[in-house]
């Protein structure tokens, strides 16, 4: 499982960070970013899935479902 955050859909509410701060952070642009650029470790898959399902805009998607890679943003 690999995920990206659609920067056009993200509103920066931080729900994903609250659910799984090991995988998500708020970047300098005020939007969420996935800290893990490779496969999500097995021990975080449930929390990342919860974050995906809890995102109010559906901005967190499986990488294979995304047409573009998430731009690299610096953490705040």
N, C-alpha and C positions, 0 to 999 in steps of 0.2 A: 504494500500500500504506500503510495506516494501522493501527497496533497500539495496544492498551491492555493493561494488566496488571490481571487480576482480583484485587482486593485480598483477597477471601475465600479464594482458592486459593493466593496467594503465601505462601511460608514465609520469604522474605528470605534465601535461601541465597547470593545474589549471583552465580550462574552467568551470568546475562544481562549483568551489569556487567562480568564478567571477559571475556566474549566481545565485547561491543560497548559500551564505556563512553561512546562518542559518543551513543548512543541511550538508555541506561538508567543509573539511579542508585538508590542506597538512600536513601529518604526518611526524614524525622525519625521516622516511625512504625516504622522498621526493615524496611519492605517495599520491594520494587522499584517503580519508577515509570518510565514512558517520558518522557524529556525532550522528545521531539519530539511535539507535539500535532497537527501537520498531516501531510501526506504524508511518508513516509520518503524522503530523497534517494536517488536511484538508486545512488550509490556505497556506501550503507550497507545496501541491501536484502539482500545475501547474508549479511552479519554478523547482521542482525536476524532473518533466517530461521533461521540457525544457533542464535541465542539462543532463538527460539521452540521449535525442535526439541529443544534441550538442557534446557529448563525441566523439572525433575523432577515438577512438579505440573500442567503444561500451563496455567499461569496467563497466559501471553502469548498473546493471540488477535488475529486481525484485527478491526479496529473494526467492520466490517460484520457480523461474527459475534457481536459483543457486544451484549447487551440494554441495558447501561448504560455511560455514559462513566466513565472512571477518575476518581476524585476527585483534586483537586489537592492534593498533599502537599508540604510544604517539604522541601528537601534537608537532609541531616544536615550 
